[in-house]
C-alpha cells in the first residue's frame, strides 16, 4: 500500500525505451511501481501489493512472455512493429488477429496478452526510431523505407487509434482498480 492508500500499478520494463507511455494516463494518478528487469537486484513485488500489472516488451520474443493489458476495442489499426508471431497459450481465447498473425491478442483467465502496441503514438514511434536497434528491427520487418512508412501510417491512424487505445486503457484501469479496491476492502459481511 502506498501513502495515498491506493495499491500501485506495477510496470515491468525490459529495456529503457519500452515504457507504458500513454497507458498510465487512464489510471488517474494511481501510484506506479516500476521494475526494470535488467537493473541489479530487480525483483517483482508480491501480487497482493499491486492493483494490476503492465508488462512491456523488449528484445525478447513475445512467445517468452505474457504481456498483460486490458479489453480490446474492435477492428482498429494499431502498430505492429516487428515480424514476430505467437501461438496463444493453451486454454486461451484469441481476441484479435491481423494479416501478420492469426493471434494479435488473447485472453486466458483474468490476463490479456497483446503482440501489437496500442500504447504507441507518433511521439513514442519517433523515440523508438531514434533507438538504433529498434530502427534496425523495423527495417528488417518492414523494409528499407520502414521509418517513413511507419510515420506516415501513424500520422494517418493516430486520431482513431488514440481514442480506441484510451478507451481500452480506461477499461483495463477500471477492471484492475475494482479488483484492487475489493482486495483492500476485504470481504463484505
Secondary structure, DSSP 4 states (H G I P E B T S, - for coil): --TTS-PEEEEEESSTT---GGGGGGGTT--EEEEETTSTT--PPPGGGEEEEEE---SS-GGG------PPPSS---B--SS---PPPTT-EEEE--SS-S-SEEEETTEEEESSBTT--HHHHHHHHHSHHHHHHHHHHH-TTHHHHHHHHHHHHHHHHHHHHHHHHHHHHHHHHHHHHHHHH----
